[in-house]
Amino acid sequence: MITIEASKKVCSPRQAAQLSRGLTPFLYQAHHAVGLGYPATIRVAAAVHQSQCAQSLTPCSGKRSFSTTGSNQLRDVFPIKDTPYIRQTPPAWEHPGYTEEEMRAVVPGHRKPETVGDWVAWKLVRLARWATDLATGIGRDQQVDMKNPTTALVAEKPLTEAQWLVRVIFLESIAGVPGMVGGMLRHLHSLRRMKRDNGWIETLLEESYNERMHLLTFMKVGAPGWFMKTMILGAQGVFFNAMFLSYLVSPKITHRFVGYLEEEAVHTYTRMLHEIERGDLPKWSDPKFEVPEIAVSYWRMPEGKRTMKDLILYIRADEAVHRGVNHTLSNLKQKEDPNPFVSEYRVGEEKRKPQAGLKPTGYERNDVIG
C-alpha cells in the first residue's frame, strides 16, 4: 500500500502504465515467478504481464523467463567468424577427459574449518551463497537443509530450468576469476623474483579456462538479457578486485575460499542431476534434448552420451577437481612447494601423486610433498 500511494505522487496513471510495460518483460519470470519467494515487485510485475498477455494477440511463451531478449531477437552469442583460410581454433587446454566411473564417483563433501583463516573463508562463502539465493529469487521452500548446506540435496520444491540457468550462468561468469587472478599474480611474482613457479601458474590458468568453457556452454542453452549482463558486470568487478587484494594478503586463505566455493558448485550440480533424474526438469530430462556442439567438442562426448544429464556429469567432475586442487594448494607452503598435480614423483613414490576429484577435502602437505 505504501508503494502504491508513493507511485501516485510521482507519476500519473498513464505514466505508471507505460512504466509497468517497460519494466515487466525483464522482471517477469514467465512460468514461475508468482509465489516462489520473489520480491513483491517482481510478483506484481508478473501479474501485470500475465494480464497484458491475456488481452494481447501476441503469445507470451516467446519470452525467456531468465532473459530480457525476446525470441525474435535471439542470435548466436558467439558465432564462428568466417575467414578465407582458418577453419577452426582449437582450445588452449584440451580437456583431460573422464571415465563414466570417475564422474559417477564424485560426491558432495565438506572440509571442516580448522584455522581462523579456514573459518573466515567458509563464512564468506556462506554469505556469497545467501546473496546468490536472494539475487536469483530462490524461495525458502526451494532451499535445502541449511544445517548440511553442501551435502543435502532435497528441497520442498525443485528449481525450474529457467532458475537453474540464471543461477549457473551467473555463477560461472565469476567462477573463472580466481584462477586467472592467482595465475596472473604468481606470473608477475615469478618475473619480479626471477624464480620458477613450480607448476602453479599453468594449473590456475587452466582452471580459469575450464570455468569459462562452462559459461560458454550454458550461454548456448540460454542467452542472458541486458539486465543480467549488467548484474554480471558489477559482480565481476567487485569479485575481481576482492580476489586480487585477497591473494596479495593471503594466498592460503584465498585457495581455501575457492575450495569451499567449489564445494558449493559440486553440491549445486549434484542437486541439478538429482532433479533431472527425478523428472523435475522435463525439458532437460527429455532424451531428445541435445547439448550444444561446443560441449560435445570440448569434453569429447561420445555418441549416445550427449544428454543434459551427461553434460552436468562432466561439469560436476570439473568442479570436483577444482575443489580438490584448491584445498590441496591451501595446505602447501605457498612460496616454495611444487604443484603436486603436475609434478613427476620419484621412483617408488608415484602412488603419492594426488587425484584431485576423488578427495573432497584435498590432500595434506605431508601426504604429497613429504
C-alpha positions as CSV (number, residue, x, y, z in Angstrom):
1,M,0.0,0.0,0.0
2,I,2.9,2.4,0.7
3,T,4.4,1.7,-2.7
4,I,1.1,2.4,-4.4
5,E,0.5,5.7,-2.6
6,A,4.0,6.8,-3.4
7,S,3.5,5.9,-7.1
8,K,0.5,8.2,-7.3
9,K,2.6,11.2,-6.1
10,V,5.4,10.8,-8.6
11,C,3.6,9.8,-11.8
12,S,0.2,9.9,-13.5
13,P,-1.8,6.7,-14.2
14,R,-0.8,6.9,-17.8
15,Q,2.9,7.2,-16.9
16,A,2.6,4.3,-14.4
17,A,1.1,2.1,-17.1
18,Q,3.9,3.0,-19.5
19,L,6.5,2.3,-16.8
20,S,5.0,-1.1,-16.0
21,R,5.0,-2.1,-19.7
22,G,8.7,-1.1,-19.9
23,L,9.8,-3.0,-16.7
24,T,7.7,-6.2,-16.8
25,P,9.5,-8.0,-19.6
26,F,12.7,-8.4,-17.6
27,L,11.1,-8.6,-14.2
28,Y,8.7,-11.3,-15.2
29,Q,9.6,-15.0,-14.8
30,A,7.3,-16.5,-17.3
31,H,6.3,-19.7,-15.7
32,H,7.2,-19.5,-12.0
33,A,7.7,-16.0,-10.7
34,V,4.4,-15.7,-8.8
35,G,4.5,-17.2,-5.3
36,L,8.1,-18.6,-5.4
37,G,9.6,-16.3,-2.9
38,Y,10.4,-13.5,-5.3
39,P,10.3,-9.9,-4.1
40,A,6.8,-8.3,-4.2
41,T,7.8,-6.0,-7.0
42,I,8.6,-9.0,-9.3
43,R,5.4,-10.8,-8.4
44,V,3.3,-7.7,-9.1
45,A,5.1,-7.2,-12.4
46,A,4.4,-10.8,-13.3
47,A,0.7,-10.5,-12.6
48,V,0.5,-7.3,-14.7
49,H,2.4,-9.1,-17.5
50,Q,0.0,-12.1,-17.4
51,S,-2.9,-9.7,-17.6
52,Q,-1.4,-8.0,-20.7
53,C,-0.8,-11.4,-22.3
54,A,-4.4,-12.4,-21.9
55,Q,-5.6,-9.2,-23.7
56,S,-3.0,-9.5,-26.5
57,L,-2.9,-11.5,-29.7
58,T,0.9,-11.9,-29.3
59,P,1.8,-15.1,-27.5
60,C,3.9,-14.6,-24.3
61,S,5.6,-18.0,-24.5
62,G,8.3,-16.5,-26.7
63,K,9.7,-14.6,-23.7
64,R,12.5,-16.3,-21.9
65,S,11.9,-16.2,-18.1
66,F,15.7,-15.8,-17.5
67,S,16.4,-13.3,-20.2
68,T,15.2,-9.9,-21.4
69,T,15.9,-10.9,-25.0
70,G,12.8,-11.8,-27.0
71,S,12.7,-15.0,-29.0
72,N,12.7,-13.0,-32.3
73,Q,15.9,-11.2,-31.3
74,L,18.0,-14.3,-30.3
75,R,21.2,-14.9,-32.2
76,D,24.3,-17.0,-31.8
77,V,26.0,-15.4,-28.8
78,F,29.5,-16.1,-30.2
79,P,29.2,-17.1,-33.9
80,I,32.2,-18.6,-35.7
81,K,33.9,-15.9,-37.7
82,D,34.3,-17.0,-41.3
83,T,37.8,-16.3,-42.7
84,P,39.3,-17.3,-46.1
85,Y,42.0,-19.6,-44.6
86,I,41.3,-20.5,-41.0
87,R,38.8,-23.3,-40.4
88,Q,38.8,-23.7,-36.6
89,T,40.7,-22.6,-33.5
90,P,41.4,-25.4,-31.1
91,P,41.1,-25.0,-27.3
92,A,44.2,-23.8,-25.5
93,W,43.9,-26.6,-23.0
94,E,42.4,-29.9,-24.2
95,H,40.1,-31.4,-21.6
96,P,41.8,-34.5,-20.0
97,G,38.5,-36.5,-20.1
98,Y,36.9,-38.7,-17.5
99,T,35.5,-42.2,-17.5
100,E,31.9,-42.9,-16.6
101,E,33.0,-44.4,-13.2
102,E,35.1,-41.4,-12.4
103,M,32.2,-39.0,-13.0
104,R,29.7,-41.0,-11.0
105,A,32.2,-41.4,-8.1
106,V,32.0,-37.6,-7.4
107,V,30.1,-36.8,-4.3
108,P,29.4,-33.6,-2.3
109,G,31.7,-33.1,0.6
110,H,32.9,-30.6,3.1
111,R,36.2,-29.8,4.7
112,K,35.6,-28.6,8.3
113,P,37.4,-25.3,9.1
114,E,40.4,-25.9,11.2
115,T,42.0,-22.5,11.5
116,V,40.8,-18.9,11.8
117,G,41.6,-18.4,8.1
118,D,39.5,-21.5,7.2
119,W,36.6,-20.2,9.3
120,V,36.8,-16.8,7.6
121,A,36.8,-18.4,4.1
122,W,33.9,-20.7,5.0
123,K,31.7,-17.8,6.3
124,L,32.5,-15.7,3.3
125,V,31.3,-18.5,1.0
126,R,28.1,-18.9,3.1
127,L,27.5,-15.2,2.8
128,A,28.0,-15.4,-1.0
129,R,25.6,-18.3,-1.2
130,W,22.9,-16.3,0.7
131,A,23.4,-13.3,-1.5
132,T,23.1,-15.5,-4.7
133,D,19.9,-17.1,-3.4
134,L,18.5,-13.7,-2.7
135,A,19.5,-12.2,-6.1
136,T,18.2,-15.1,-8.1
137,G,14.9,-15.3,-6.2
138,I,15.2,-18.8,-4.6
139,G,12.4,-19.2,-2.1
140,R,12.7,-20.9,1.3
141,D,10.8,-23.9,0.0
142,Q,13.4,-24.3,-2.7
143,Q,16.4,-24.3,-0.3
144,V,17.9,-27.5,1.1
145,D,18.6,-28.2,4.7
146,M,20.9,-25.3,5.8
147,K,22.4,-27.4,8.6
148,N,24.0,-29.5,5.8
149,P,24.3,-27.0,3.0
150,T,27.0,-28.8,0.9
151,T,25.5,-32.3,1.2
152,A,21.7,-32.1,1.4
153,L,20.0,-32.4,-2.0
154,V,16.3,-32.5,-1.4
155,A,14.1,-29.3,-1.1
156,E,10.3,-29.0,-0.7
157,K,10.1,-27.5,-4.2
158,P,12.6,-28.0,-7.1
159,L,14.0,-25.2,-9.2
160,T,12.8,-24.8,-12.7
161,E,15.1,-24.9,-15.8
162,A,14.9,-21.1,-16.0
163,Q,16.0,-20.7,-12.4
164,W,18.9,-23.1,-12.9
165,L,20.1,-21.2,-15.9
166,V,20.0,-17.9,-14.1
167,R,22.0,-19.5,-11.3
168,V,24.7,-21.3,-13.3
169,I,25.3,-18.5,-15.8
170,F,25.7,-16.0,-13.0
171,L,28.0,-18.3,-11.0
172,E,30.1,-19.5,-13.9
173,S,30.6,-15.9,-15.1
174,I,32.6,-15.2,-11.9
175,A,34.0,-18.7,-11.3
176,G,36.7,-18.2,-13.8
177,V,38.1,-15.1,-11.9
178,P,40.1,-16.7,-9.0
179,G,42.3,-18.9,-11.2
180,M,43.1,-16.0,-13.5
181,V,43.9,-13.7,-10.6
182,G,46.1,-16.3,-8.9
183,G,47.9,-17.3,-12.1
184,M,48.4,-13.6,-13.0
185,L,49.9,-12.7,-9.6
186,R,52.1,-15.7,-9.5
187,H,53.3,-15.0,-13.0
188,L,54.2,-11.4,-12.1
189,H,55.8,-12.7,-8.9
190,S,57.9,-15.1,-10.9
191,L,59.1,-12.3,-13.2
192,R,59.9,-10.0,-10.3
193,R,61.8,-12.6,-8.3
194,M,63.3,-14.2,-11.4
195,K,62.4,-17.6,-10.0
196,R,60.4,-20.6,-11.2
197,D,56.9,-21.1,-10.1
198,N,57.0,-24.9,-10.0
199,G,53.8,-25.5,-11.9
200,W,51.2,-23.4,-10.1
201,I,50.6,-20.9,-12.9
202,E,49.6,-23.4,-15.5
203,T,47.1,-25.2,-13.2
204,L,45.4,-22.0,-12.1
205,L,45.1,-20.6,-15.7
206,E,43.7,-24.0,-16.9
207,E,41.1,-23.9,-14.1
208,S,40.1,-20.4,-15.2
209,Y,39.8,-21.6,-18.8
210,N,37.7,-24.6,-17.8
211,E,35.3,-22.4,-15.9
212,R,34.9,-20.1,-18.9
213,M,34.0,-23.2,-21.1
214,H,31.3,-23.9,-18.6
215,L,29.9,-20.4,-19.1
216,L,30.1,-20.6,-22.9
217,T,28.3,-23.9,-22.9
218,F,25.4,-22.6,-20.8
219,M,25.2,-19.5,-22.9
220,K,24.4,-21.8,-25.8
221,V,21.5,-23.1,-23.8
222,G,20.1,-19.8,-22.7
223,A,21.2,-16.2,-23.6
224,P,21.0,-13.7,-20.8
225,G,19.5,-10.2,-21.4
226,W,20.9,-6.8,-20.7
227,F,19.7,-6.7,-17.1
228,M,21.5,-9.9,-16.2
229,K,24.6,-8.8,-18.1
230,T,24.7,-5.6,-16.0
231,M,24.5,-7.7,-12.8
232,I,27.4,-9.9,-14.1
233,L,29.4,-6.8,-15.0
234,G,29.0,-5.4,-11.5
235,A,29.6,-8.8,-9.7
236,Q,32.8,-9.5,-11.8
237,G,34.2,-6.0,-11.0
238,V,33.7,-6.5,-7.3
239,F,34.8,-10.1,-7.2
240,F,38.0,-9.5,-9.3
241,N,39.2,-6.7,-7.0
242,A,38.3,-8.7,-3.9
243,M,40.3,-11.7,-5.1
244,F,43.2,-9.5,-6.2
245,L,43.6,-8.0,-2.7
246,S,42.9,-11.3,-1.0
247,Y,45.6,-13.1,-3.0
248,L,48.1,-10.4,-2.2
249,V,47.3,-10.6,1.5
250,S,47.0,-14.4,1.9
251,P,47.1,-16.9,-1.0
252,K,46.5,-19.7,1.5
253,I,43.1,-18.3,2.7
254,T,42.2,-17.4,-0.9
255,H,42.7,-21.0,-2.1
256,R,40.7,-22.2,0.9
257,F,37.9,-19.8,-0.1
258,V,37.9,-21.2,-3.6
259,G,37.9,-24.7,-2.3
260,Y,34.8,-24.0,-0.3
261,L,33.3,-22.2,-3.3
262,E,33.9,-25.4,-5.4
263,E,32.2,-27.4,-2.7
264,E,29.1,-25.3,-3.4
265,A,29.5,-25.9,-7.1
266,V,29.7,-29.7,-6.7
267,H,26.6,-29.5,-4.5
268,T,24.8,-27.4,-7.0
269,Y,25.4,-29.7,-9.9
270,T,24.7,-32.8,-7.8
271,R,21.3,-31.4,-6.9
272,M,20.6,-30.5,-10.5
273,L,21.4,-34.1,-11.5
274,H,19.1,-35.3,-8.8
275,E,16.2,-33.2,-10.1
276,I,16.9,-34.2,-13.7
277,E,16.8,-37.9,-12.7
278,R,13.7,-37.4,-10.7
279,G,11.9,-35.8,-13.6
280,D,11.5,-32.4,-12.1
281,L,13.1,-30.7,-15.1
282,P,11.1,-32.2,-18.0
283,K,12.9,-30.2,-20.8
284,W,16.3,-31.4,-19.7
285,S,15.1,-35.0,-18.9
286,D,13.8,-35.3,-22.5
287,P,16.2,-37.7,-24.3
288,K,15.7,-35.6,-27.4
289,F,17.4,-32.6,-25.8
290,E,20.8,-32.2,-27.3
291,V,23.7,-30.4,-25.7
292,P,25.5,-27.6,-27.6
293,E,28.2,-28.6,-30.1
294,I,30.8,-26.6,-28.1
295,A,30.3,-29.1,-25.2
296,V,30.5,-32.1,-27.5
297,S,33.8,-30.9,-28.9
298,Y,35.4,-29.7,-25.6
299,W,34.5,-32.8,-23.5
300,R,34.7,-35.1,-26.5
301,M,31.3,-36.5,-25.5
302,P,30.7,-39.9,-27.2
303,E,27.6,-40.7,-29.3
304,G,24.6,-41.7,-27.1
305,K,26.1,-39.8,-24.2
306,R,25.1,-36.2,-25.1
307,T,22.1,-35.5,-22.9
308,M,21.8,-32.7,-20.4
309,K,22.5,-35.3,-17.6
310,D,25.7,-36.3,-19.3
311,L,26.8,-32.7,-19.6
312,I,26.2,-32.0,-16.0
313,L,28.2,-35.1,-15.0
314,Y,31.2,-33.7,-16.9
315,I,30.9,-30.2,-15.4
316,R,30.4,-31.6,-11.9
317,A,33.6,-33.6,-12.3
318,D,35.4,-30.5,-13.3
319,E,34.2,-28.7,-10.2
320,A,35.3,-31.6,-8.1
321,V,38.8,-31.4,-9.5
322,H,38.9,-27.6,-8.7
323,R,37.7,-28.3,-5.2
324,G,40.4,-30.9,-4.5
325,V,43.1,-28.8,-6.2
326,N,42.4,-25.6,-4.2
327,H,42.0,-27.3,-0.9
328,T,45.3,-29.1,-1.5
329,L,47.1,-25.9,-2.6
330,S,45.9,-24.2,0.5
331,N,47.6,-26.8,2.6
332,L,51.0,-26.2,0.9
333,K,53.8,-23.7,1.5
334,Q,52.8,-21.0,-1.0
335,K,56.2,-19.7,-1.9
336,E,58.3,-22.9,-2.2
337,D,56.3,-26.1,-2.6
338,P,55.9,-27.5,-6.1
339,N,52.4,-28.2,-7.6
340,P,51.9,-31.9,-6.8
341,F,49.2,-32.3,-9.5
342,V,51.7,-31.7,-12.4
343,S,54.9,-32.9,-10.8
344,E,56.8,-36.1,-11.6
345,Y,57.4,-38.3,-8.5
346,R,60.5,-40.2,-7.5
347,V,60.6,-43.9,-8.4
348,G,58.5,-45.8,-5.8
349,E,56.6,-42.7,-4.8
350,E,54.3,-42.4,-7.8
351,K,51.3,-43.6,-5.6
352,R,51.5,-40.3,-3.7
353,K,50.5,-38.2,-6.8
354,P,47.1,-36.8,-5.9
355,Q,43.9,-37.4,-7.8
356,A,42.0,-34.2,-7.2
357,G,38.5,-35.2,-8.0
358,L,38.4,-38.1,-5.6
359,K,39.2,-36.3,-2.3
360,P,36.7,-33.6,-1.4
361,T,38.8,-32.3,1.4
362,G,42.1,-32.1,-0.5
363,Y,45.4,-33.7,0.4
364,E,47.5,-32.7,3.3
365,R,51.1,-31.5,2.7
366,N,52.8,-34.5,4.3
367,D,50.9,-36.8,2.0
368,V,52.0,-35.3,-1.3
369,I,55.2,-33.3,-0.5
370,G,56.8,-35.2,2.3
